[in-house]
């Protein structure tokens, strides 16, 4: 899947401005993560039609990057995420960053992973039969 990374000046109101713009564009955010440094923040979001949303944001002068990520279902129970990550580590997967969300309708958590090597991740997903 593709994730949108929106780069924001680390200043009062910039996050609210970005979220208001997404609402104005009728974008439903399925998951998000916000990381910051002294000077800027990175709003990472999962949305439907990420390429289309990225184009609309660029038209509004937003700095946006599309990044390939993996979304895996994990058991929504104590140790569920640890178990999946342990299996991935055993297969040589190196996780650069991750964030998670829960969809109670499916009784599963989902984790968004950015990994160093997609080919290694694909082999692990296939071998372990992860979804």
Backbone as CSV, one residue per row, in Angstrom:
resi,resn,N_x,N_y,N_z,CA_x,CA_y,CA_z,C_x,C_y,C_z
1,UNK,0.842,-1.178,0.000,0.000,0.000,0.000,0.890,1.246,0.000
2,UNK,0.269,2.343,-0.343,1.005,3.607,-0.346,0.524,4.495,0.803
3,UNK,1.483,5.087,1.457,1.229,6.001,2.564,1.563,7.413,2.100
4,UNK,0.813,8.386,2.574,1.125,9.790,2.315,1.928,10.335,3.479
5,UNK,3.019,10.983,3.181,3.793,11.714,4.182,3.667,13.187,3.826
6,UNK,3.090,13.946,4.741,2.881,15.374,4.530,3.836,16.108,5.461
7,UNK,4.681,16.953,4.891,5.690,17.665,5.671,5.117,19.010,6.112
8,UNK,5.190,19.245,7.423,4.591,20.437,8.026,5.632,21.233,8.785
9,UNK,5.571,22.545,8.640,6.399,23.403,9.481,5.973,23.174,10.927
10,UNK,6.934,23.111,11.816,6.639,22.898,13.229,6.269,24.242,13.858
11,UNK,5.029,24.645,13.582,4.547,25.943,14.060,3.082,25.813,14.456
12,UNK,2.639,26.713,15.283,1.265,26.707,15.775,0.261,26.659,14.625
13,UNK,-0.656,25.697,14.701,-1.759,25.631,13.749,-1.498,24.860,12.470
14,UNK,-0.262,24.471,12.215,0.034,23.798,10.937,-0.633,22.426,10.835
15,UNK,-0.664,21.670,11.926,-1.341,20.374,11.905,-2.833,20.564,11.690
16,UNK,-3.427,21.509,12.403,-4.851,21.788,12.223,-5.139,22.224,10.792
17,UNK,-4.265,23.052,10.218,-4.443,23.483,8.827,-4.453,22.283,7.883
18,UNK,-3.515,21.355,8.085,-3.425,20.173,7.220,-4.676,19.307,7.362
19,UNK,-5.117,19.096,8.579,-6.310,18.271,8.804,-7.567,18.949,8.267
20,UNK,-7.639,20.271,8.390,-8.770,21.001,7.814,-8.783,20.892,6.298
21,UNK,-7.611,20.968,5.682,-7.525,20.822,4.231,-7.971,19.429,3.808
22,UNK,-7.531,18.405,4.522,-7.958,17.037,4.200,-9.471,16.900,4.336
23,UNK,-10.044,17.515,5.354,-11.502,17.478,5.515,-12.191,18.196,4.359
24,UNK,-11.643,19.343,3.976,-12.203,20.106,2.849,-12.166,19.288,1.558
25,UNK,-11.115,18.487,1.390,-10.981,17.642,0.203,-11.763,16.336,0.328
26,UNK,-12.499,16.181,1.429,-13.338,15.012,1.687,-12.512,13.724,1.778
27,UNK,-11.362,13.825,2.448,-10.460,12.685,2.622,-10.720,12.056,3.990
28,UNK,-10.985,10.758,3.983,-11.182,10.016,5.219,-9.858,9.378,5.619
29,UNK,-9.335,9.765,6.750,-8.057,9.233,7.243,-8.331,7.909,7.944
30,UNK,-7.673,6.848,7.483,-7.858,5.510,8.066,-6.865,5.244,9.191
31,UNK,-5.683,5.832,9.114,-4.671,5.706,10.162,-3.727,6.886,10.019
32,UNK,-3.093,7.263,11.135,-2.125,8.360,11.054,-1.068,8.233,12.125
33,UNK,0.036,8.880,11.850,1.147,8.990,12.778,1.748,10.372,12.569
34,UNK,2.184,10.980,13.654,2.828,12.279,13.556,4.174,12.200,14.271
35,UNK,5.219,12.544,13.550,6.561,12.605,14.125,7.061,14.024,13.951
36,UNK,7.890,14.466,14.885,8.379,15.841,14.749,9.858,15.941,15.075
37,UNK,10.420,17.006,14.560,11.770,17.420,14.900,11.641,18.870,15.363
38,UNK,12.737,19.510,15.589,12.690,20.900,16.041,12.014,21.813,15.018
39,UNK,12.265,21.579,13.730,11.814,22.505,12.692,10.599,22.066,11.890
40,UNK,10.313,20.765,11.839,9.204,20.312,11.009,8.614,19.023,11.575
41,UNK,7.416,18.708,11.090,6.759,17.469,11.443,6.446,16.685,10.190
42,UNK,6.259,15.392,10.358,5.853,14.530,9.252,4.558,13.850,9.664
43,UNK,3.490,14.186,8.955,2.190,13.569,9.166,2.066,12.415,8.174
44,UNK,2.074,11.196,8.701,1.943,10.013,7.849,0.511,9.520,7.967
45,UNK,-0.151,9.369,6.816,-1.553,8.954,6.834,-1.816,7.864,5.801
46,UNK,-2.801,7.050,6.133,-3.313,6.040,5.215,-4.704,6.499,4.797
47,UNK,-4.930,6.559,3.485,-6.206,7.008,2.935,-6.542,6.166,1.712
48,UNK,-7.790,6.216,1.307,-8.161,5.609,0.029,-7.633,6.515,-1.075
49,UNK,-7.241,5.946,-2.191,-6.756,6.694,-3.356,-5.610,7.646,-3.013
50,UNK,-4.518,7.138,-2.440,-3.436,8.030,-1.995,-2.807,8.856,-3.108
51,UNK,-2.695,8.307,-4.317,-2.095,9.079,-5.408,-2.946,10.290,-5.754
52,UNK,-4.260,10.093,-5.783,-5.187,11.185,-6.084,-5.140,12.254,-4.988
53,UNK,-5.114,11.815,-3.747,-5.046,12.760,-2.623,-3.730,13.541,-2.662
54,UNK,-2.631,12.843,-2.964,-1.328,13.513,-3.054,-1.363,14.605,-4.126
55,UNK,-1.948,14.303,-5.269,-2.043,15.302,-6.337,-2.840,16.523,-5.889
56,UNK,-3.952,16.280,-5.195,-4.792,17.393,-4.724,-4.038,18.242,-3.697
57,UNK,-3.286,17.583,-2.837,-2.517,18.330,-1.838,-1.406,19.146,-2.488
58,UNK,-0.754,18.566,-3.487,0.306,19.303,-4.199,-0.261,20.536,-4.905
59,UNK,-1.486,20.400,-5.427,-2.141,21.554,-6.053,-2.350,22.681,-5.053
60,UNK,-2.409,22.343,-3.772,-2.584,23.319,-2.696,-1.243,23.671,-2.052
61,UNK,-0.141,23.374,-2.755,1.221,23.719,-2.330,1.696,22.987,-1.074
62,UNK,1.193,21.793,-0.855,1.674,20.970,0.253,2.851,20.128,-0.236
63,UNK,3.798,19.896,0.640,4.926,19.016,0.339,4.512,17.619,0.777
64,UNK,4.359,16.728,-0.208,3.822,15.390,0.027,4.713,14.361,-0.648
65,UNK,4.889,13.237,0.027,5.648,12.122,-0.535,4.803,10.859,-0.400
66,UNK,4.797,10.037,-1.439,4.159,8.726,-1.384,5.222,7.694,-1.032
67,UNK,4.926,6.849,-0.065,5.887,5.873,0.416,5.226,4.497,0.458
68,UNK,5.878,3.487,-0.122,5.306,2.138,-0.005,5.477,1.610,1.422
69,UNK,4.391,1.067,1.960,4.402,0.472,3.294,3.641,-0.851,3.242
70,UNK,3.787,-1.609,4.283,3.066,-2.868,4.444,2.030,-2.693,5.537
71,UNK,0.849,-3.244,5.325,-0.188,-3.253,6.354,-0.492,-4.714,6.656
72,UNK,-0.246,-5.102,7.898,-0.454,-6.483,8.319,-1.510,-6.557,9.406
73,UNK,-2.299,-7.616,9.367,-3.241,-7.896,10.445,-2.491,-8.654,11.526
74,UNK,-2.718,-8.261,12.757,-2.103,-8.937,13.897,-3.190,-9.221,14.931
75,UNK,-3.016,-10.243,15.735,-4.016,-10.536,16.767,-4.164,-9.354,17.722
76,UNK,-5.402,-8.993,18.025,-5.683,-7.914,18.960,-5.753,-8.501,20.364
77,UNK,-4.578,-8.900,20.839,-4.470,-9.519,22.160,-3.066,-9.248,22.699
78,UNK,-2.889,-9.384,24.005,-1.551,-9.168,24.565,-0.521,-10.068,23.888
79,UNK,0.551,-9.464,23.417,1.618,-10.211,22.757,1.392,-10.476,21.273
80,UNK,0.237,-10.083,20.748,-0.059,-10.337,19.333,0.940,-9.676,18.397
81,UNK,1.215,-8.409,18.629,2.175,-7.677,17.801,3.584,-8.219,18.009
82,UNK,3.945,-8.491,19.246,5.285,-9.024,19.530,5.509,-10.337,18.793
83,UNK,4.505,-11.180,18.768,4.650,-12.469,18.082,4.915,-12.307,16.596
84,UNK,4.169,-11.420,15.954,4.363,-11.186,14.522,5.739,-10.563,14.276
85,UNK,6.123,-9.589,15.077,7.433,-8.952,14.888,8.577,-9.944,15.114
86,UNK,8.425,-10.818,16.094,9.462,-11.837,16.316,9.640,-12.714,15.096
87,UNK,8.544,-13.097,14.459,8.632,-13.912,13.243,9.319,-13.142,12.119
88,UNK,8.991,-11.857,11.978,9.610,-11.045,10.932,11.104,-10.882,11.176
89,UNK,11.492,-10.653,12.428,12.915,-10.527,12.768,13.647,-11.819,12.410
90,UNK,13.039,-12.951,12.732,13.652,-14.243,12.409,13.864,-14.420,10.900
91,UNK,13.041,-13.742,10.089,13.153,-13.824,8.627,14.053,-12.731,8.055
92,UNK,14.659,-11.916,8.925,15.598,-10.903,8.470,14.993,-9.553,8.127
93,UNK,13.731,-9.326,8.481,13.075,-8.056,8.193,13.564,-6.997,9.181
94,UNK,13.927,-5.830,8.645,14.330,-4.687,9.468,13.240,-3.619,9.326
95,UNK,12.605,-3.294,10.448,11.524,-2.310,10.463,12.129,-0.933,10.698
96,UNK,11.824,0.008,9.801,12.306,1.385,9.961,11.389,2.186,10.874
97,UNK,10.078,2.031,10.695,9.108,2.622,11.611,7.789,1.902,11.446
98,UNK,6.909,2.124,12.410,5.595,1.494,12.351,4.601,2.275,13.194
99,UNK,3.336,2.073,12.897,2.248,2.552,13.736,1.090,1.595,13.549
100,UNK,0.166,1.604,14.485,-0.893,0.606,14.474,-2.248,1.251,14.716
101,UNK,-3.284,0.515,14.347,-4.652,0.921,14.626,-5.502,-0.328,14.776
102,UNK,-6.653,-0.179,15.396,-7.528,-1.316,15.654,-8.862,-1.074,14.972
103,UNK,-9.357,-2.112,14.302,-10.703,-2.094,13.749,-11.500,-3.137,14.511
104,UNK,-12.312,-2.684,15.433,-13.059,-3.611,16.289,-14.033,-4.467,15.489
105,UNK,-14.511,-3.987,14.356,-15.451,-4.779,13.568,-14.823,-6.108,13.156
106,UNK,-13.517,-6.105,12.947,-12.817,-7.324,12.525,-12.109,-8.021,13.677
107,UNK,-12.157,-7.424,14.880,-11.480,-7.988,16.052,-9.992,-8.228,15.808
108,UNK,-9.391,-7.393,14.972,-7.964,-7.496,14.715,-7.352,-6.107,14.734
109,UNK,-6.100,-6.081,15.098,-5.341,-4.846,14.974,-4.640,-4.885,13.623
110,UNK,-4.277,-3.728,13.149,-3.497,-3.646,11.920,-2.287,-2.772,12.192
111,UNK,-1.179,-3.168,11.629,0.054,-2.434,11.831,0.592,-2.007,10.472
112,UNK,1.013,-0.752,10.388,1.621,-0.196,9.183,3.127,-0.230,9.394
113,UNK,3.845,-0.875,8.477,5.290,-1.034,8.601,6.008,-0.449,7.400
114,UNK,7.031,0.305,7.656,7.984,0.711,6.627,9.219,-0.131,6.898
115,UNK,9.638,-0.908,5.901,10.771,-1.808,6.088,11.922,-1.405,5.184
116,UNK,13.103,-1.848,5.557,14.300,-1.497,4.797,14.317,-2.165,3.430
117,UNK,13.902,-3.445,3.362,14.012,-4.214,2.124,12.684,-4.897,1.829
118,UNK,11.971,-4.409,0.821,10.657,-4.955,0.487,10.719,-6.397,0.001
119,UNK,11.801,-6.771,-0.663,11.921,-8.154,-1.139,12.020,-9.120,0.041
120,UNK,12.772,-8.754,1.064,12.878,-9.585,2.272,11.514,-9.665,2.947
121,UNK,10.809,-8.547,3.012,9.483,-8.526,3.629,8.519,-9.404,2.848
122,UNK,8.548,-9.313,1.523,7.640,-10.126,0.702,7.894,-11.604,0.930
123,UNK,9.155,-12.001,0.979,9.488,-13.402,1.235,8.976,-13.839,2.605
124,UNK,9.104,-12.985,3.605,8.630,-13.318,4.954,7.111,-13.438,4.981
125,UNK,6.423,-12.502,4.341,4.961,-12.532,4.291,4.490,-13.820,3.618
126,UNK,5.129,-14.180,2.514,4.751,-15.404,1.796,5.012,-16.644,2.644
127,UNK,6.187,-16.718,3.237,6.558,-17.888,4.043,5.682,-18.042,5.267
128,UNK,5.418,-16.931,5.955,4.643,-16.965,7.188,3.124,-16.885,6.965
129,UNK,2.758,-16.676,5.694,1.335,-16.564,5.316,0.623,-15.454,6.104
130,UNK,1.297,-14.316,6.199,0.728,-13.156,6.880,-0.197,-12.406,5.956
131,UNK,-1.154,-11.746,6.538,-2.098,-10.938,5.743,-1.875,-9.473,6.020
